[in-house]
Amino acid sequence: MKQFRIEVAVAEEGRFYDINPLGNAQYEISIEGDVIGKIQLDDKNPEHCESIGCQLDSPALHAIREGIQYHLMLNHEK
């Protein structure tokens, strides 16, 4: 899977994030080319994720998780 871009809204503010799949349900998150961390999705519990060196608060992180999951669903990927 190739890099993709998602838009998420947190506290009524929309922001674009570039998402780079790293494999094993792990994704690198960047804004305008600057990496801000990684997210690990939980295959067993879709409501759970783990941040790895992320500079995001919990609401933003979960909004990004939902955006990634939505993108995967639209593209029929796991």
VEXTOR-450446 format. One record per residue: residue in three letters; x, y, z of N, C-alpha, C in turn; residue number from 1. Coordinates in pm, 1 decimal. Each point is the difference from the previous one (the first is absolute). Example, Ala and Ser with C-alpha at 12.3 -4.5 7.8 and 13.67 -1.06 7.14 Angstrom:
<ALA,<1319.0,-569.0,780.0>,<-89.0,119.0,0.0>,<90.0,120.0,0.0>,1>,
<SER,<-35.0,105.0,-72.0>,<82.0,119.0,6.0>,<-77.0,109.0,73.0>,2>,
# end
This chain:
<MET,<84.6,-117.1,0.0>,<-84.6,117.1,0.0>,<89.4,123.8,0.0>,1>,
<LYS,<-43.5,100.7,-70.4>,<75.3,123.5,-12.3>,<-44.3,101.1,104.1>,2>,
<GLN,<82.1,103.4,13.1>,<-32.2,109.7,89.8>,<-132.7,61.8,-41.2>,3>,
<PHE,<-75.7,46.4,98.4>,<-126.8,66.5,-28.1>,<-17.6,116.5,95.6>,4>,
<ARG,<-98.7,81.7,-27.2>,<-25.3,119.5,79.7>,<-141.6,-7.9,54.9>,5>,
<ILE,<-14.8,38.3,125.9>,<-132.5,5.9,61.2>,<-20.2,138.5,59.8>,6>,
<GLU,<-124.2,37.8,11.9>,<-35.4,123.1,69.5>,<-82.5,-38.6,120.7>,7>,
<VAL,<38.2,51.8,114.8>,<-77.2,-27.2,121.3>,<-33.7,131.9,67.4>,8>,
<ALA,<-111.4,0.0,68.7>,<-42.6,118.2,74.4>,<9.2,-29.5,148.7>,9>,
<VAL,<70.1,86.9,68.9>,<12.4,-9.4,144.7>,<-28.8,138.6,55.7>,10>,
<ALA,<-94.9,6.1,91.7>,<-40.7,127.6,60.1>,<-36.9,102.1,-108.2>,11>,
<GLU,<-80.6,-46.1,-95.8>,<-53.4,83.7,-106.3>,<107.0,54.6,-95.2>,12>,
<GLU,<118.8,-56.4,3.1>,<106.8,43.4,-90.5>,<42.6,-118.2,-86.5>,13>,
<GLY,<-5.5,17.2,-131.8>,<42.9,-104.7,-91.5>,<149.1,9.9,-26.1>,14>,
<ARG,<63.6,-116.0,-12.1>,<143.5,-2.8,-26.8>,<30.5,-120.2,-87.8>,15>,
<PHE,<93.2,17.6,-92.6>,<42.1,-108.2,-87.8>,<123.5,-68.2,55.7>,16>,
<TYR,<-0.1,-132.3,-7.0>,<114.1,-80.8,42.5>,<37.7,-94.3,-113.8>,17>,
<ASP,<129.4,-14.4,-23.5>,<49.3,-97.9,-95.2>,<28.0,-127.5,77.9>,18>,
<ILE,<-48.1,-111.4,-52.6>,<12.6,-128.7,67.0>,<82.6,-93.1,-88.3>,19>,
<ASN,<105.4,-55.3,58.6>,<87.1,-91.4,-72.7>,<-6.3,-137.0,67.0>,20>,
<PRO,<-56.7,-100.2,-67.4>,<-8.0,-134.2,57.3>,<140.4,-60.5,15.3>,21>,
<LEU,<27.4,-55.2,117.8>,<129.7,-61.3,26.9>,<-8.8,-151.8,6.3>,22>,
<GLY,<-120.9,-54.0,-5.6>,<-20.5,-144.2,12.5>,<-38.0,-36.4,142.1>,23>,
<ASN,<-56.8,-118.1,15.6>,<-42.2,-50.2,131.6>,<-90.5,97.3,74.6>,24>,
<ALA,<-92.4,65.2,-72.8>,<-99.0,92.5,56.3>,<63.8,121.1,68.1>,25>,
<GLN,<119.6,37.9,-45.2>,<69.0,116.9,54.0>,<7.9,106.3,-109.5>,26>,
<TYR,<-26.0,125.7,37.7>,<-5.3,109.2,-95.1>,<78.2,119.0,52.3>,27>,
<GLU,<76.8,62.1,-90.1>,<74.0,121.0,32.5>,<-89.3,119.0,-33.3>,28>,
<ILE,<-4.5,98.3,89.1>,<-85.2,118.1,-16.9>,<90.0,121.3,-21.7>,29>,
<SER,<-31.4,77.2,-103.2>,<77.8,121.5,-23.1>,<-91.7,114.0,-44.5>,30>,
<ILE,<50.0,120.0,20.0>,<-67.6,121.4,-44.4>,<100.1,77.6,-83.7>,31>,
<GLU,<-36.6,22.8,-125.8>,<84.8,77.0,-91.9>,<144.1,-50.7,0.0>,32>,
<GLY,<17.0,-132.0,-0.4>,<131.8,-60.7,-7.5>,<70.6,-20.4,132.2>,33>,
<ASP,<-52.5,55.1,109.0>,<61.2,-15.9,132.2>,<-67.2,-115.0,74.0>,34>,
<VAL,<76.3,-103.1,31.5>,<-54.1,-115.0,72.7>,<-28.8,42.1,143.5>,35>,
<ILE,<-124.1,-29.9,43.5>,<-38.8,36.2,136.8>,<-22.6,-122.5,87.3>,36>,
<GLY,<18.5,-119.6,-55.6>,<-12.8,-121.2,79.3>,<-54.1,-115.9,-80.3>,37>,
<LYS,<-28.0,-107.6,73.0>,<-54.7,-121.6,-60.1>,<-118.9,-46.2,82.7>,38>,
<ILE,<-85.7,-75.9,-66.5>,<-115.5,-58.0,66.0>,<-3.8,-148.9,-32.4>,39>,
<GLN,<-30.9,-79.3,100.3>,<-14.7,-144.8,-16.4>,<-145.8,-33.7,22.9>,40>,
<LEU,<-67.1,-50.5,-105.0>,<-139.9,-39.4,13.7>,<-7.9,-137.7,64.2>,41>,
<ASP,<-107.7,-24.9,70.0>,<-22.8,-128.2,67.3>,<-99.0,-80.9,-83.5>,42>,
<ASP,<48.5,-108.0,-61.0>,<-86.1,-83.6,-85.6>,<-113.4,-65.8,77.7>,43>,
<LYS,<20.6,-26.6,128.1>,<-100.8,-69.4,80.3>,<-104.9,95.5,55.6>,44>,
<ASN,<39.0,126.0,21.0>,<-91.7,98.6,56.1>,<9.3,128.5,-82.2>,45>,
<PRO,<-91.2,21.4,-94.7>,<8.2,117.1,-87.5>,<-14.1,133.9,72.1>,46>,
<GLU,<-46.2,-1.5,124.0>,<-14.2,123.4,77.3>,<129.6,37.2,72.6>,47>,
<HIS,<101.4,-82.5,-12.8>,<125.4,21.1,71.8>,<113.5,24.7,-97.9>,48>,
<CYS,<93.3,84.7,39.4>,<122.2,20.0,-75.6>,<108.5,41.9,98.2>,49>,
<GLU,<122.7,-4.3,-45.1>,<112.7,37.4,84.5>,<85.4,99.7,-76.0>,50>,
<SER,<38.8,106.8,66.2>,<87.4,97.3,-65.3>,<145.1,-34.9,29.0>,51>,
<ILE,<85.1,29.4,-96.6>,<142.3,-26.8,14.0>,<71.5,131.7,-29.5>,52>,
<GLY,<44.8,66.4,103.9>,<70.3,126.8,-16.5>,<-84.7,109.1,-63.3>,53>,
<CYS,<-128.4,0.7,29.5>,<-94.2,92.8,-62.6>,<-8.5,131.1,77.8>,54>,
<GLN,<-14.9,108.2,-74.7>,<-14.4,132.0,59.2>,<-146.8,44.9,-2.8>,55>,
<LEU,<-91.2,-95.2,7.5>,<-143.1,30.4,-10.4>,<-71.9,-31.9,129.8>,56>,
<ASP,<-105.4,76.2,27.8>,<-82.3,-32.2,115.7>,<-93.5,-114.8,-35.7>,57>,
<SER,<-64.8,-54.1,97.8>,<-84.0,-118.2,-18.4>,<-114.5,21.6,-99.9>,58>,
<PRO,<-75.2,111.3,5.4>,<-107.3,18.4,-98.2>,<52.1,2.5,-144.4>,59>,
<ALA,<111.5,65.2,-23.1>,<57.0,4.6,-135.3>,<47.1,-138.1,-42.9>,60>,
<LEU,<63.7,-71.4,89.8>,<50.0,-133.4,-31.3>,<-114.9,-94.1,-37.6>,61>,
<HIS,<-109.1,5.0,75.3>,<-113.8,-86.5,-29.5>,<-71.6,43.1,-128.2>,62>,
<ALA,<-2.5,129.7,-29.4>,<-58.0,46.1,-126.1>,<83.9,-49.4,-118.2>,63>,
<ILE,<131.0,-0.8,15.1>,<88.3,-52.0,-104.9>,<-21.7,-150.0,-15.1>,64>,
<ARG,<-12.6,-71.3,111.5>,<-27.0,-144.8,-5.5>,<-126.4,-26.9,-80.3>,65>,
<GLU,<-104.9,75.2,29.2>,<-125.9,-17.2,-72.0>,<15.6,33.9,-147.9>,66>,
<GLY,<79.0,103.4,-31.2>,<24.0,36.3,-138.6>,<74.5,-108.9,-76.1>,67>,
<ILE,<97.9,-60.5,64.6>,<75.2,-109.8,-62.1>,<-92.5,-118.9,-22.0>,68>,
<GLN,<-77.9,-34.9,101.0>,<-91.4,-113.4,-13.3>,<-102.2,24.2,-110.8>,69>,
<TYR,<-48.1,121.9,-12.8>,<-96.0,33.2,-104.9>,<65.5,-13.3,-137.3>,70>,
<HIS,<121.6,49.7,-12.4>,<73.3,-12.9,-125.6>,<19.3,-147.7,-36.3>,71>,
<LEU,<37.3,-80.1,97.0>,<20.2,-143.5,-25.2>,<-129.5,-67.1,-43.8>,72>,
<MET,<-110.5,38.0,63.5>,<-128.8,-57.5,-34.7>,<-38.5,36.8,-144.4>,73>,
<LEU,<19.2,126.7,-36.1>,<-34.1,44.5,-135.4>,<83.6,-70.7,-105.7>,74>,
<ASN,<122.2,-34.5,35.5>,<91.4,-63.5,-95.3>,<9.6,-149.8,20.0>,75>,
<HIS,<-89.1,-55.2,85.1>,<-7.4,-144.3,25.0>,<135.0,-58.2,40.8>,76>,
<GLU,<68.6,67.5,90.9>,<130.5,-45.4,47.5>,<-7.9,-29.5,147.8>,77>,
<LYS,<97.5,-74.6,47.2>,<10.2,-29.3,144.5>,<128.1,55.9,53.7>,78>,
# end
